[in-house]
Amino acid sequence: MAILGAVMVPHPPLIVPAVGRGGERQIEQTTQAYEKAADKVASWQPETVIIITPHSIMYQDYIHISPGTGAKGDFSRFGAPEIRYEVTYDQVLVEEIERLAISKGLDAGTVGERQPALDHGFLVPLYFLAAAMGSPWPCKFVRVGLSGLSFETHYRLGMLIKEAAEKLSYKACLVASGDLSHYVQADGPYGFRPEGPEYDAKIMDIMGRAAFNELLAMPENFCEKAGECGQRSFLIMAGAFDGQKVKAEMLSYQGVTGVGYGVGLFTPVGPDNNRHFID
Ligand SMILES: [Zn+2]
């Protein structure tokens, strides 16, 4: 089994106490769930952790995967430059994913890097993984971004990631970094839209049942109106479990800051021919 499991997590910089300066207390429930999720990732003892972030460079028609030997990043944009991390990228796995993408005509790869520094969609998971895994890192990392391409294309990339990890007999796991709706509270920074809470309830229900066919079938314009951040991130993760029965456990949901934060764990429990959701 190449993909040991996956977690779905949000990425509010505020959750890091040096950034939140007390504000993190309002999302304490999310913090606790996040710690559990990070512990779970550590317990899988992965050789490689693939973090999917919505805040790497995003192209309309191409899914960017970070090239090179590694990258650094810090929270200076959020007033805490002292919180910084450096990771080594798994170039072998990246190369294999890119090779498969080219061979299958999927528009994803390492071309077009603009900002090598790690973004907060990657750094917030790292903050929790560092606490759970210790240093130096016991694993390498892959940074995968998102694009404006279809839900199905992102799901297909997840399938490729699984194929690549299997081919290399890697023990890998995925971290699907993504916030939910940005419109869940009238006094939140982005205001309220009825699609906001509706989207969040739907996602928590769908992910809690690992009903990835329903995730794929969600209307894109509804998701857009709901101001989601992580839908395509969750889809890449879902694709990595194509053809597998998946045990899902949602640990937490909070919308108190006006943005929805969901935390969940996903583990494959064996092949299931009824769960090939594409073709
Ligand atoms: Zn985001």
Boltz pocket constraint, residues with backbone or C-beta under 6 A from the ligand:
constraints:
  - pocket:
      binder: B
      contacts: [[A, 11], [A, 54], [A, 55], [A, 121], [A, 178], [A, 179], [A, 229], [A, 230]]
      max_distance: 6.0
